[in-house]
Amino acid sequence: MSVFFRKDSKVFVKNVSDDVELKEKFSKFGKVTSAKIMRDETGASNEFTFVCFSNPEEAYKAVSYFNDSDNKSQHWRKLDKLLTEG
């Protein structure tokens, strides 16, 4: 699974399996306003999602946890840890 962060309140997650509980995994960092696996017209998973937080600071906390980084200047950051950690 790969996770990317933007300087807004969204976290982009790709290579997501259907059984991942996204809201549950990310809610410990703040209020998750939406987290839904994107699907194609047949209902099959596109294996990506946006996890949206109520503010950018909460999104940054989630990203910092998964990549152990404190570099806020980078627009997108790739994370190597799996969501199942922690």
Contacts in CASP RR format, 6 or more apart in sequence:
PFRMAT RR
TARGET T0000
AUTHOR 0000-0000-0000
METHOD contacts of the structure
MODEL  1
MSVFFRKDSKVFVKNVSDDVELKEKFSKFGKVTSAKIMRDETGASNEFTF
VCFSNPEEAYKAVSYFNDSDNKSQHWRKLDKLLTEG
1 13 0 8 1.000
1 14 0 8 1.000
1 15 0 8 1.000
1 16 0 8 1.000
1 20 0 8 1.000
1 82 0 8 1.000
1 83 0 8 1.000
2 13 0 8 1.000
2 14 0 8 1.000
2 15 0 8 1.000
2 78 0 8 1.000
2 79 0 8 1.000
2 80 0 8 1.000
3 11 0 8 1.000
3 12 0 8 1.000
3 13 0 8 1.000
3 14 0 8 1.000
3 63 0 8 1.000
3 66 0 8 1.000
3 67 0 8 1.000
3 78 0 8 1.000
3 79 0 8 1.000
3 83 0 8 1.000
4 11 0 8 1.000
4 12 0 8 1.000
4 13 0 8 1.000
4 14 0 8 1.000
4 76 0 8 1.000
4 77 0 8 1.000
4 78 0 8 1.000
4 79 0 8 1.000
5 11 0 8 1.000
5 12 0 8 1.000
5 59 0 8 1.000
5 60 0 8 1.000
5 62 0 8 1.000
5 63 0 8 1.000
5 76 0 8 1.000
5 77 0 8 1.000
5 79 0 8 1.000
6 12 0 8 1.000
6 59 0 8 1.000
6 75 0 8 1.000
6 76 0 8 1.000
7 56 0 8 1.000
7 72 0 8 1.000
7 75 0 8 1.000
8 56 0 8 1.000
8 59 0 8 1.000
9 33 0 8 1.000
9 52 0 8 1.000
9 53 0 8 1.000
9 54 0 8 1.000
9 55 0 8 1.000
9 56 0 8 1.000
9 58 0 8 1.000
9 59 0 8 1.000
10 50 0 8 1.000
10 51 0 8 1.000
10 52 0 8 1.000
10 53 0 8 1.000
10 59 0 8 1.000
11 26 0 8 1.000
11 50 0 8 1.000
11 51 0 8 1.000
11 52 0 8 1.000
11 53 0 8 1.000
11 59 0 8 1.000
11 62 0 8 1.000
11 63 0 8 1.000
12 48 0 8 1.000
12 49 0 8 1.000
12 50 0 8 1.000
12 76 0 8 1.000
13 22 0 8 1.000
13 48 0 8 1.000
13 49 0 8 1.000
13 50 0 8 1.000
13 51 0 8 1.000
13 83 0 8 1.000
14 47 0 8 1.000
14 48 0 8 1.000
15 47 0 8 1.000
15 48 0 8 1.000
16 22 0 8 1.000
16 37 0 8 1.000
16 45 0 8 1.000
16 47 0 8 1.000
16 48 0 8 1.000
16 49 0 8 1.000
17 45 0 8 1.000
17 47 0 8 1.000
18 37 0 8 1.000
18 45 0 8 1.000
20 37 0 8 1.000
20 83 0 8 1.000
22 32 0 8 1.000
22 35 0 8 1.000
22 36 0 8 1.000
22 37 0 8 1.000
22 49 0 8 1.000
22 51 0 8 1.000
22 83 0 8 1.000
23 32 0 8 1.000
23 35 0 8 1.000
23 51 0 8 1.000
25 83 0 8 1.000
25 84 0 8 1.000
26 32 0 8 1.000
26 35 0 8 1.000
26 51 0 8 1.000
26 53 0 8 1.000
26 62 0 8 1.000
29 53 0 8 1.000
29 58 0 8 1.000
29 59 0 8 1.000
29 61 0 8 1.000
29 62 0 8 1.000
29 65 0 8 1.000
30 53 0 8 1.000
30 54 0 8 1.000
30 58 0 8 1.000
30 61 0 8 1.000
30 62 0 8 1.000
31 53 0 8 1.000
31 54 0 8 1.000
31 58 0 8 1.000
32 51 0 8 1.000
32 52 0 8 1.000
32 53 0 8 1.000
33 52 0 8 1.000
33 53 0 8 1.000
33 54 0 8 1.000
34 50 0 8 1.000
34 51 0 8 1.000
34 52 0 8 1.000
35 49 0 8 1.000
35 50 0 8 1.000
35 51 0 8 1.000
35 52 0 8 1.000
36 49 0 8 1.000
37 45 0 8 1.000
37 46 0 8 1.000
37 47 0 8 1.000
37 48 0 8 1.000
37 49 0 8 1.000
38 45 0 8 1.000
38 46 0 8 1.000
38 48 0 8 1.000
38 49 0 8 1.000
39 45 0 8 1.000
39 46 0 8 1.000
40 46 0 8 1.000
51 59 0 8 1.000
51 62 0 8 1.000
52 59 0 8 1.000
53 59 0 8 1.000
53 62 0 8 1.000
60 72 0 8 1.000
63 69 0 8 1.000
63 77 0 8 1.000
63 79 0 8 1.000
64 70 0 8 1.000
66 79 0 8 1.000
66 81 0 8 1.000
66 83 0 8 1.000
66 85 0 8 1.000
67 77 0 8 1.000
67 78 0 8 1.000
67 79 0 8 1.000
67 80 0 8 1.000
67 81 0 8 1.000
69 77 0 8 1.000
71 77 0 8 1.000
END
